[in-house]
Amino acid sequence: MHDIIYFGLLPPIIFEAGFVMRKRSFFANFGTILLYSVVGTLLSVLCTGGLTYALSVSGAIQGLTFSESLLFASLISSTDPVATLSILKTVRGLPGS
């Protein structure tokens, strides 16, 4: 079942979303998209990595080095910011939706 979802159902959903996307809206907001995706992901990695490392130093979790904490944070923080923003715009009814 796991393989069916990832290899059978997910690719058509992703391709359809890209196909129906308005190119003019995408490129008009390209700077904002890059700002949120790069800066937001970097900030999320640094905060999550710092908190993970602080928990490690305090003894709340088993010892992780700083680089291991950042590696963990990069895995956790790698969400798609554009999808997140579009979902929030839809749910909250933000301007421009």
Distance bins in CASP14 RR format, pairs under 12 A and 6 or more apart:
PFRMAT RR
TARGET T0000
AUTHOR 0000-0000-0000
RMODE 2
METHOD distances of the structure
MODEL  1
1 7 0 0 0 0 0 1 0 0 0 0 0
1 8 0 0 0 0 0 1 0 0 0 0 0
1 9 0 0 0 0 0 1 0 0 0 0 0
2 8 0 0 0 0 0 1 0 0 0 0 0
2 9 0 0 0 0 0 1 0 0 0 0 0
2 10 0 0 0 0 0 1 0 0 0 0 0
3 9 0 0 0 0 0 1 0 0 0 0 0
3 10 0 0 0 0 0 1 0 0 0 0 0
4 10 0 0 0 0 1 0 0 0 0 0 0
4 11 0 0 0 0 0 1 0 0 0 0 0
5 11 0 0 0 0 0 1 0 0 0 0 0
5 12 0 0 0 0 0 1 0 0 0 0 0
5 13 0 0 0 0 0 1 0 0 0 0 0
6 12 0 0 0 0 0 1 0 0 0 0 0
6 13 0 0 0 0 0 1 0 0 0 0 0
6 14 0 0 0 0 0 1 0 0 0 0 0
7 14 0 0 0 0 0 1 0 0 0 0 0
8 14 0 0 0 0 0 1 0 0 0 0 0
8 15 0 0 0 0 0 1 0 0 0 0 0
9 15 0 0 0 0 0 1 0 0 0 0 0
9 16 0 0 0 0 0 1 0 0 0 0 0
10 16 0 0 0 0 0 1 0 0 0 0 0
10 17 0 0 0 0 0 1 0 0 0 0 0
11 17 0 0 0 0 0 1 0 0 0 0 0
11 18 0 0 0 0 0 1 0 0 0 0 0
12 18 0 0 0 0 0 1 0 0 0 0 0
12 19 0 0 0 0 0 1 0 0 0 0 0
13 19 0 0 0 0 0 1 0 0 0 0 0
13 20 0 0 0 0 0 1 0 0 0 0 0
13 83 0 0 0 0 0 1 0 0 0 0 0
14 20 0 0 0 0 0 1 0 0 0 0 0
14 21 0 0 0 0 0 1 0 0 0 0 0
14 80 0 0 0 0 0 1 0 0 0 0 0
14 83 0 0 0 0 0 1 0 0 0 0 0
15 21 0 0 0 0 0 1 0 0 0 0 0
17 26 0 0 0 0 0 1 0 0 0 0 0
17 80 0 0 0 0 0 1 0 0 0 0 0
17 82 0 0 0 0 0 1 0 0 0 0 0
17 83 0 0 0 0 1 0 0 0 0 0 0
17 86 0 0 0 0 1 0 0 0 0 0 0
17 87 0 0 0 0 0 1 0 0 0 0 0
18 26 0 0 0 0 1 0 0 0 0 0 0
18 82 0 0 0 0 0 1 0 0 0 0 0
18 83 0 0 0 0 0 1 0 0 0 0 0
18 86 0 0 0 0 0 1 0 0 0 0 0
20 26 0 0 0 0 0 1 0 0 0 0 0
21 27 0 0 0 0 0 1 0 0 0 0 0
21 29 0 0 0 0 0 1 0 0 0 0 0
21 33 0 0 0 0 0 1 0 0 0 0 0
21 82 0 0 0 0 1 0 0 0 0 0 0
21 83 0 0 0 0 0 1 0 0 0 0 0
21 86 0 0 0 0 1 0 0 0 0 0 0
22 28 0 0 0 0 1 0 0 0 0 0 0
22 29 0 0 0 0 0 1 0 0 0 0 0
22 86 0 0 0 0 0 1 0 0 0 0 0
23 29 0 0 0 0 0 1 0 0 0 0 0
23 30 0 0 0 0 0 1 0 0 0 0 0
24 30 0 0 0 0 0 1 0 0 0 0 0
25 32 0 0 0 0 0 1 0 0 0 0 0
25 33 0 0 0 0 0 1 0 0 0 0 0
25 82 0 0 0 0 0 1 0 0 0 0 0
25 86 0 0 0 0 0 1 0 0 0 0 0
25 89 0 0 0 0 0 1 0 0 0 0 0
25 96 0 0 0 0 1 0 0 0 0 0 0
25 97 0 0 0 0 0 1 0 0 0 0 0
26 32 0 0 0 0 0 1 0 0 0 0 0
26 33 1 0 0 1 0 0 0 0 0 0 0
26 34 0 0 0 0 0 1 0 0 0 0 0
26 82 0 0 0 0 1 0 0 0 0 0 0
26 86 0 0 0 0 0 1 0 0 0 0 0
27 33 0 0 0 0 1 0 0 0 0 0 0
27 34 0 0 0 0 0 1 0 0 0 0 0
28 96 0 0 0 0 0 1 0 0 0 0 0
29 35 0 0 0 0 1 0 0 0 0 0 0
29 36 0 0 0 0 1 0 0 0 0 0 0
29 37 0 0 0 0 0 1 0 0 0 0 0
29 81 0 0 0 0 0 1 0 0 0 0 0
29 82 0 0 0 0 1 0 0 0 0 0 0
29 85 0 0 0 0 1 0 0 0 0 0 0
29 86 0 0 0 0 0 1 0 0 0 0 0
29 89 0 0 0 0 0 1 0 0 0 0 0
29 96 0 0 0 0 1 0 0 0 0 0 0
30 36 0 0 0 0 0 1 0 0 0 0 0
30 37 0 0 0 0 0 1 0 0 0 0 0
30 38 0 0 0 0 0 1 0 0 0 0 0
30 82 0 0 0 0 0 1 0 0 0 0 0
31 37 0 0 0 0 1 0 0 0 0 0 0
31 38 0 0 0 0 1 0 0 0 0 0 0
31 39 0 0 0 0 0 1 0 0 0 0 0
31 82 0 0 0 0 0 1 0 0 0 0 0
32 38 0 0 0 0 0 1 0 0 0 0 0
32 39 0 0 0 0 0 1 0 0 0 0 0
32 40 0 0 0 0 0 1 0 0 0 0 0
32 81 0 0 0 0 0 1 0 0 0 0 0
32 82 0 0 0 0 1 0 0 0 0 0 0
32 85 0 0 0 0 1 0 0 0 0 0 0
32 89 0 0 0 0 0 1 0 0 0 0 0
33 39 0 0 0 0 0 1 0 0 0 0 0
33 40 0 0 0 0 0 1 0 0 0 0 0
33 41 0 0 0 0 0 1 0 0 0 0 0
33 80 0 0 0 0 0 1 0 0 0 0 0
33 81 1 0 0 1 0 0 0 0 0 0 0
33 82 1 0 1 0 0 0 0 0 0 0 0
33 83 0 0 0 0 0 1 0 0 0 0 0
33 84 0 0 0 0 0 1 0 0 0 0 0
33 85 1 0 0 1 0 0 0 0 0 0 0
33 86 0 0 0 0 0 1 0 0 0 0 0
34 40 0 0 0 0 0 1 0 0 0 0 0
34 41 0 0 0 0 0 1 0 0 0 0 0
34 42 0 0 0 0 0 1 0 0 0 0 0
34 81 0 0 0 0 1 0 0 0 0 0 0
34 82 0 0 0 0 1 0 0 0 0 0 0
35 41 0 0 0 0 0 1 0 0 0 0 0
35 42 0 0 0 0 0 1 0 0 0 0 0
35 43 0 0 0 0 0 1 0 0 0 0 0
35 81 0 0 0 0 1 0 0 0 0 0 0
35 82 0 0 0 0 0 1 0 0 0 0 0
35 85 0 0 0 0 0 1 0 0 0 0 0
36 42 0 0 0 0 0 1 0 0 0 0 0
36 43 0 0 0 0 0 1 0 0 0 0 0
36 44 0 0 0 0 0 1 0 0 0 0 0
36 79 0 0 0 0 0 1 0 0 0 0 0
36 80 0 0 0 0 0 1 0 0 0 0 0
36 81 1 0 1 0 0 0 0 0 0 0 0
36 82 1 0 0 1 0 0 0 0 0 0 0
36 83 0 0 0 0 0 1 0 0 0 0 0
36 84 0 0 0 0 1 0 0 0 0 0 0
36 85 1 0 0 1 0 0 0 0 0 0 0
36 86 0 0 0 0 0 1 0 0 0 0 0
36 88 0 0 0 0 0 1 0 0 0 0 0
36 89 0 0 0 0 0 1 0 0 0 0 0
37 43 0 0 0 0 0 1 0 0 0 0 0
37 44 0 0 0 0 0 1 0 0 0 0 0
37 77 0 0 0 0 0 1 0 0 0 0 0
37 78 0 0 0 0 0 1 0 0 0 0 0
37 79 0 0 0 0 1 0 0 0 0 0 0
37 80 0 0 0 0 1 0 0 0 0 0 0
37 81 1 0 1 0 0 0 0 0 0 0 0
37 82 1 0 0 1 0 0 0 0 0 0 0
37 83 0 0 0 0 0 1 0 0 0 0 0
37 84 0 0 0 0 1 0 0 0 0 0 0
37 85 0 0 0 0 1 0 0 0 0 0 0
38 44 0 0 0 0 0 1 0 0 0 0 0
38 45 0 0 0 0 0 1 0 0 0 0 0
38 77 0 0 0 0 0 1 0 0 0 0 0
38 81 0 0 0 0 1 0 0 0 0 0 0
38 82 0 0 0 0 0 1 0 0 0 0 0
39 45 0 0 0 0 0 1 0 0 0 0 0
39 46 0 0 0 0 0 1 0 0 0 0 0
39 81 0 0 0 0 1 0 0 0 0 0 0
40 46 0 0 0 0 1 0 0 0 0 0 0
40 47 0 0 0 0 1 0 0 0 0 0 0
40 48 0 0 0 0 0 1 0 0 0 0 0
40 77 0 0 0 0 1 0 0 0 0 0 0
40 78 0 0 0 0 0 1 0 0 0 0 0
40 79 0 0 0 0 0 1 0 0 0 0 0
40 81 1 0 0 1 0 0 0 0 0 0 0
40 82 0 0 0 0 0 1 0 0 0 0 0
40 84 0 0 0 0 0 1 0 0 0 0 0
40 85 0 0 0 0 0 1 0 0 0 0 0
41 47 0 0 0 0 0 1 0 0 0 0 0
41 48 0 0 0 0 0 1 0 0 0 0 0
41 73 0 0 0 0 0 1 0 0 0 0 0
41 74 0 0 0 0 1 0 0 0 0 0 0
41 75 0 0 0 0 0 1 0 0 0 0 0
41 76 0 0 0 0 0 1 0 0 0 0 0
41 77 1 0 1 0 0 0 0 0 0 0 0
41 78 1 0 0 1 0 0 0 0 0 0 0
41 79 0 0 0 0 1 0 0 0 0 0 0
41 80 0 0 0 0 1 0 0 0 0 0 0
41 81 1 0 0 1 0 0 0 0 0 0 0
41 82 0 0 0 0 0 1 0 0 0 0 0
41 84 0 0 0 0 0 1 0 0 0 0 0
42 48 0 0 0 0 0 1 0 0 0 0 0
42 49 0 0 0 0 0 1 0 0 0 0 0
42 70 0 0 0 0 0 1 0 0 0 0 0
42 73 0 0 0 0 0 1 0 0 0 0 0
42 74 0 0 0 0 1 0 0 0 0 0 0
42 77 0 0 0 0 1 0 0 0 0 0 0
42 78 0 0 0 0 0 1 0 0 0 0 0
42 81 0 0 0 0 0 1 0 0 0 0 0
43 49 0 0 0 0 0 1 0 0 0 0 0
43 50 0 0 0 0 0 1 0 0 0 0 0
43 73 0 0 0 0 0 1 0 0 0 0 0
43 77 0 0 0 0 1 0 0 0 0 0 0
43 81 0 0 0 0 0 1 0 0 0 0 0
44 50 0 0 0 0 0 1 0 0 0 0 0
44 51 0 0 0 0 0 1 0 0 0 0 0
44 70 0 0 0 0 0 1 0 0 0 0 0
44 73 1 0 0 1 0 0 0 0 0 0 0
44 74 0 0 0 0 1 0 0 0 0 0 0
44 75 0 0 0 0 0 1 0 0 0 0 0
44 76 0 0 0 0 1 0 0 0 0 0 0
44 77 1 0 1 0 0 0 0 0 0 0 0
44 78 0 0 0 0 1 0 0 0 0 0 0
44 79 0 0 0 0 1 0 0 0 0 0 0
44 81 0 0 0 0 1 0 0 0 0 0 0
44 84 0 0 0 0 0 1 0 0 0 0 0
45 51 0 0 0 0 0 1 0 0 0 0 0
45 52 0 0 0 0 0 1 0 0 0 0 0
45 53 0 0 0 0 0 1 0 0 0 0 0
45 69 0 0 0 0 1 0 0 0 0 0 0
45 70 1 0 0 1 0 0 0 0 0 0 0
45 71 0 0 0 0 1 0 0 0 0 0 0
45 72 0 0 0 0 1 0 0 0 0 0 0
45 73 1 0 1 0 0 0 0 0 0 0 0
45 74 1 0 1 0 0 0 0 0 0 0 0
45 75 0 0 0 0 1 0 0 0 0 0 0
45 76 0 0 0 0 1 0 0 0 0 0 0
45 77 1 0 1 0 0 0 0 0 0 0 0
45 78 0 0 0 0 1 0 0 0 0 0 0
45 79 0 0 0 0 0 1 0 0 0 0 0
46 52 0 0 0 0 0 1 0 0 0 0 0
46 53 0 0 0 0 0 1 0 0 0 0 0
46 66 0 0 0 0 0 1 0 0 0 0 0
46 69 0 0 0 0 0 1 0 0 0 0 0
46 70 1 0 0 1 0 0 0 0 0 0 0
46 73 1 0 0 1 0 0 0 0 0 0 0
46 74 0 0 0 0 0 1 0 0 0 0 0
46 77 0 0 0 0 1 0 0 0 0 0 0
47 53 0 0 0 0 0 1 0 0 0 0 0
47 54 0 0 0 0 0 1 0 0 0 0 0
47 69 0 0 0 0 0 1 0 0 0 0 0
47 70 0 0 0 0 0 1 0 0 0 0 0
47 73 1 0 0 1 0 0 0 0 0 0 0
47 74 0 0 0 0 0 1 0 0 0 0 0
47 76 0 0 0 0 0 1 0 0 0 0 0
47 77 0 0 0 0 1 0 0 0 0 0 0
48 54 0 0 0 0 0 1 0 0 0 0 0
48 55 0 0 0 0 0 1 0 0 0 0 0
48 69 0 0 0 0 1 0 0 0 0 0 0
48 70 0 0 0 0 1 0 0 0 0 0 0
48 71 0 0 0 0 0 1 0 0 0 0 0
48 72 1 0 0 1 0 0 0 0 0 0 0
48 73 1 1 0 0 0 0 0 0 0 0 0
48 74 0 0 0 0 1 0 0 0 0 0 0
48 75 0 0 0 0 1 0 0 0 0 0 0
48 76 1 0 1 0 0 0 0 0 0 0 0
48 77 1 0 1 0 0 0 0 0 0 0 0
48 78 0 0 0 0 0 1 0 0 0 0 0
48 79 0 0 0 0 0 1 0 0 0 0 0
49 55 0 0 0 0 1 0 0 0 0 0 0
49 56 0 0 0 0 1 0 0 0 0 0 0
49 57 0 0 0 0 0 1 0 0 0 0 0
49 61 0 0 0 0 0 1 0 0 0 0 0
49 64 0 0 0 0 1 0 0 0 0 0 0
49 65 0 0 0 0 0 1 0 0 0 0 0
49 66 0 0 0 0 1 0 0 0 0 0 0
49 67 0 0 0 0 1 0 0 0 0 0 0
49 68 0 0 0 0 1 0 0 0 0 0 0
49 69 1 0 1 0 0 0 0 0 0 0 0
49 70 1 0 1 0 0 0 0 0 0 0 0
49 71 0 0 0 0 1 0 0 0 0 0 0
49 72 1 0 0 1 0 0 0 0 0 0 0
49 73 1 1 0 0 0 0 0 0 0 0 0
49 74 0 0 0 0 1 0 0 0 0 0 0
49 75 0 0 0 0 0 1 0 0 0 0 0
49 76 0 0 0 0 1 0 0 0 0 0 0
49 77 0 0 0 0 1 0 0 0 0 0 0
50 56 0 0 0 0 1 0 0 0 0 0 0
50 57 0 0 0 0 1 0 0 0 0 0 0
50 58 0 0 0 0 0 1 0 0 0 0 0
50 64 0 0 0 0 0 1 0 0 0 0 0
50 65 0 0 0 0 0 1 0 0 0 0 0
50 66 1 0 0 1 0 0 0 0 0 0 0
50 67 0 0 0 0 0 1 0 0 0 0 0
50 68 0 0 0 0 0 1 0 0 0 0 0
50 69 1 0 0 1 0 0 0 0 0 0 0
50 70 1 0 0 1 0 0 0 0 0 0 0
50 72 0 0 0 0 0 1 0 0 0 0 0
50 73 1 0 0 1 0 0 0 0 0 0 0
50 76 0 0 0 0 0 1 0 0 0 0 0
50 77 0 0 0 0 0 1 0 0 0 0 0
51 57 0 0 0 0 0 1 0 0 0 0 0
51 58 0 0 0 0 0 1 0 0 0 0 0
51 60 0 0 0 0 0 1 0 0 0 0 0
51 61 0 0 0 0 0 1 0 0 0 0 0
51 64 0 0 0 0 0 1 0 0 0 0 0
51 69 0 0 0 0 1 0 0 0 0 0 0
51 70 0 0 0 0 0 1 0 0 0 0 0
51 72 0 0 0 0 0 1 0 0 0 0 0
51 73 0 0 0 0 1 0 0 0 0 0 0
51 76 0 0 0 0 0 1 0 0 0 0 0
51 77 0 0 0 0 0 1 0 0 0 0 0
52 58 0 0 0 0 0 1 0 0 0 0 0
52 59 0 0 0 0 0 1 0 0 0 0 0
52 60 0 0 0 0 1 0 0 0 0 0 0
52 61 1 0 0 1 0 0 0 0 0 0 0
52 62 0 0 0 0 0 1 0 0 0 0 0
52 63 0 0 0 0 0 1 0 0 0 0 0
52 64 1 0 0 1 0 0 0 0 0 0 0
52 65 0 0 0 0 0 1 0 0 0 0 0
52 66 0 0 0 0 1 0 0 0 0 0 0
52 67 0 0 0 0 0 1 0 0 0 0 0
52 68 0 0 0 0 1 0 0 0 0 0 0
52 69 1 0 1 0 0 0 0 0 0 0 0
52 70 0 0 0 0 1 0 0 0 0 0 0
52 71 0 0 0 0 1 0 0 0 0 0 0
52 72 1 0 1 0 0 0 0 0 0 0 0
52 73 1 0 0 1 0 0 0 0 0 0 0
52 74 0 0 0 0 0 1 0 0 0 0 0
52 75 0 0 0 0 0 1 0 0 0 0 0
52 76 0 0 0 0 1 0 0 0 0 0 0
52 77 0 0 0 0 0 1 0 0 0 0 0
53 59 0 0 0 0 0 1 0 0 0 0 0
53 60 0 0 0 0 0 1 0 0 0 0 0
53 61 0 0 0 0 1 0 0 0 0 0 0
53 63 0 0 0 0 1 0 0 0 0 0 0
53 64 1 0 0 1 0 0 0 0 0 0 0
53 65 0 0 0 0 1 0 0 0 0 0 0
53 66 1 0 1 0 0 0 0 0 0 0 0
53 67 0 0 0 0 1 0 0 0 0 0 0
53 68 0 0 0 0 1 0 0 0 0 0 0
53 69 1 1 0 0 0 0 0 0 0 0 0
53 70 1 0 0 1 0 0 0 0 0 0 0
53 71 0 0 0 0 0 1 0 0 0 0 0
53 72 0 0 0 0 1 0 0 0 0 0 0
53 73 0 0 0 0 1 0 0 0 0 0 0
54 60 0 0 0 0 1 0 0 0 0 0 0
54 61 0 0 0 0 1 0 0 0 0 0 0
54 63 0 0 0 0 0 1 0 0 0 0 0
54 64 0 0 0 0 0 1 0 0 0 0 0
54 66 0 0 0 0 0 1 0 0 0 0 0
54 69 0 0 0 0 1 0 0 0 0 0 0
54 73 0 0 0 0 0 1 0 0 0 0 0
55 61 1 0 1 0 0 0 0 0 0 0 0
55 62 0 0 0 0 1 0 0 0 0 0 0
55 63 0 0 0 0 1 0 0 0 0 0 0
55 64 0 0 0 0 1 0 0 0 0 0 0
55 69 0 0 0 0 1 0 0 0 0 0 0
55 72 0 0 0 0 0 1 0 0 0 0 0
55 73 0 0 0 0 0 1 0 0 0 0 0
56 62 1 0 0 1 0 0 0 0 0 0 0
56 63 1 0 1 0 0 0 0 0 0 0 0
56 64 1 0 1 0 0 0 0 0 0 0 0
56 65 0 0 0 0 1 0 0 0 0 0 0
56 66 0 0 0 0 1 0 0 0 0 0 0
56 67 0 0 0 0 0 1 0 0 0 0 0
56 68 0 0 0 0 1 0 0 0 0 0 0
56 69 1 0 0 1 0 0 0 0 0 0 0
56 70 0 0 0 0 0 1 0 0 0 0 0
56 72 0 0 0 0 1 0 0 0 0 0 0
56 73 0 0 0 0 0 1 0 0 0 0 0
57 63 0 0 0 0 1 0 0 0 0 0 0
57 64 0 0 0 0 1 0 0 0 0 0 0
57 65 0 0 0 0 0 1 0 0 0 0 0
57 66 0 0 0 0 1 0 0 0 0 0 0
57 69 0 0 0 0 1 0 0 0 0 0 0
58 64 0 0 0 0 0 1 0 0 0 0 0
61 68 0 0 0 0 0 1 0 0 0 0 0
61 69 0 0 0 0 1 0 0 0 0 0 0
61 72 0 0 0 0 0 1 0 0 0 0 0
62 68 0 0 0 0 0 1 0 0 0 0 0
62 69 0 0 0 0 0 1 0 0 0 0 0
63 69 0 0 0 0 1 0 0 0 0 0 0
63 72 0 0 0 0 0 1 0 0 0 0 0
64 70 0 0 0 0 1 0 0 0 0 0 0
64 71 0 0 0 0 1 0 0 0 0 0 0
64 72 1 0 0 1 0 0 0 0 0 0 0
64 73 0 0 0 0 0 1 0 0 0 0 0
65 71 0 0 0 0 1 0 0 0 0 0 0
65 72 0 0 0 0 0 1 0 0 0 0 0
66 72 0 0 0 0 0 1 0 0 0 0 0
66 73 0 0 0 0 0 1 0 0 0 0 0
67 73 0 0 0 0 0 1 0 0 0 0 0
67 74 0 0 0 0 0 1 0 0 0 0 0
68 74 0 0 0 0 0 1 0 0 0 0 0
68 75 0 0 0 0 0 1 0 0 0 0 0
69 75 0 0 0 0 0 1 0 0 0 0 0
69 76 0 0 0 0 0 1 0 0 0 0 0
70 76 0 0 0 0 0 1 0 0 0 0 0
70 77 0 0 0 0 0 1 0 0 0 0 0
71 77 0 0 0 0 0 1 0 0 0 0 0
71 78 0 0 0 0 0 1 0 0 0 0 0
72 78 0 0 0 0 0 1 0 0 0 0 0
77 84 0 0 0 0 0 1 0 0 0 0 0
78 84 0 0 0 0 0 1 0 0 0 0 0
79 85 0 0 0 0 0 1 0 0 0 0 0
79 87 0 0 0 0 0 1 0 0 0 0 0
80 86 0 0 0 0 1 0 0 0 0 0 0
80 87 0 0 0 0 1 0 0 0 0 0 0
81 87 0 0 0 0 0 1 0 0 0 0 0
81 88 0 0 0 0 0 1 0 0 0 0 0
82 88 0 0 0 0 0 1 0 0 0 0 0
82 89 0 0 0 0 0 1 0 0 0 0 0
83 89 0 0 0 0 0 1 0 0 0 0 0
83 90 0 0 0 0 0 1 0 0 0 0 0
84 90 0 0 0 0 0 1 0 0 0 0 0
84 91 0 0 0 0 0 1 0 0 0 0 0
84 92 0 0 0 0 0 1 0 0 0 0 0
85 91 0 0 0 0 0 1 0 0 0 0 0
85 92 0 0 0 0 0 1 0 0 0 0 0
85 94 0 0 0 0 1 0 0 0 0 0 0
85 96 0 0 0 0 0 1 0 0 0 0 0
85 97 0 0 0 0 0 1 0 0 0 0 0
86 92 0 0 0 0 0 1 0 0 0 0 0
86 93 0 0 0 0 0 1 0 0 0 0 0
86 94 0 0 0 0 1 0 0 0 0 0 0
86 96 0 0 0 0 0 1 0 0 0 0 0
86 97 0 0 0 0 1 0 0 0 0 0 0
87 93 0 0 0 0 0 1 0 0 0 0 0
87 94 0 0 0 0 0 1 0 0 0 0 0
87 97 0 0 0 0 0 1 0 0 0 0 0
88 94 1 0 0 1 0 0 0 0 0 0 0
88 97 0 0 0 0 1 0 0 0 0 0 0
89 95 0 0 0 0 1 0 0 0 0 0 0
89 96 1 0 0 1 0 0 0 0 0 0 0
89 97 1 0 1 0 0 0 0 0 0 0 0
90 96 0 0 0 0 0 1 0 0 0 0 0
90 97 1 0 0 1 0 0 0 0 0 0 0
91 97 0 0 0 0 1 0 0 0 0 0 0
END
